[in-house]
Amino acid sequence: MSVIVISPGRDPEAWVQELKNQHPGMKIIAYPEEHAKEEVEYAVTWKHPRGIFKNYPNLKVIASMGAGVDHITSDPEIPENVTITRIIDDQLTIDMSAFVLALVMNHLRDLSFHHNHTSWEQTDYLRIEDQHIGVMGVGVLGSAVVKTLTNVGFEVSGWATQPKPDAAITIYGEDQLDEFLSQTNILVCLLPLTQQTENILNKELFQKLPKGAYIINVARGQHLVEHDLLEMVDTGHLSGASLDVFRKEPLPEEHPFWKNPKIRISPHIASVTDPRKVVPQLVQNYIRMTEGKPLKNIVKRQKGY
C-alpha cells in the first residue's frame, strides 16, 4: 500500500517529510517518480494533472492539501468510488480572518495611498460604524470572518444557500440575494467554487450593490468575471476591489488589473497551508482508511464541498 503526493508547481518535499515524521511506516511516492500505480490507495494532492487518477485502479481516497477542493471536484474523470477529503485547520481560519480584516481596514483608511505617495496629503476616510459588510459564504472560514468583523464593530450579514434564523447575525438564503446585496457596502466572497457559484461576481450582481461598494475576493478567481469588475470600477459604480485570487496564477504581467489604481492585488496569500499543522489530519484519515473506519472531513460531491 502506497501514498502518492501530487502537487505540480509546488515542491512536495515538506509534505513528504512531514508524512514520514508523522507515520514512519508509510510508503510515500512524490509524483512524478516511478511507481506501481496498483499499489497506490491514498493520494494527497493540490491541482493534479486532469484525468490522472483514473490510472490508479485501487485508489480509495484523494485528500486535498488545503481547504479548497474545486481543483479535485472539477475533474470529471475522478472515479466515483473514490472518497474526497478536505483540510479544516484552525490556523487557516485565523489567517483568513486577519487578512480580510486587514483588507477592509486598508480600504477604509486608504493606507496604500499614503504608502505610495511622498506628499503630506491628508485624505478623507470611511468609518466602521457607517459600513455594512456582506459575507458570501458562511462556512468554516466565512463564519470566522464574520465573527472577527463583528468583534471590531462592523455591521455584518451573510449569504448562504439556506437562511439561518438562529445565527448571531442575519444570514440571507439563496433566494434573498437582492436584499442581501442592497445594503452591502463591502462585499466579501468566501464561497466554495461550484457550478452554481462560478462567475457569480458579475455585472448583474454588482449593479445590485449600492453605488461606491467595494469588492473583496479571497475565494477563487473563477468566481469573478474580470471584465465586468473593470467596467463597474471604471464607471464609478464600484469604488474598487481587493483581489487575492485569479483565474490565472500568477497573474500575467500584461493583465489590466495591474494598471488599475482602484484594484489592489495580493498573490494568493490570504491563508497558506502549513504541512506541519495539517499532516496529522491526513495521517489520521490514512489510518482510518486502513482500518475501515469512517473518514473525517469528507466532501459531498453533489454540493462540491
Summary of the structure (lengths in Angstrom):
residues: 305
radius of gyration: 21.0
end to end distance: 27.4
largest distance: 66.9
contacts: 932
relative contact order: 0.14
helix: 36%
strand: 18%
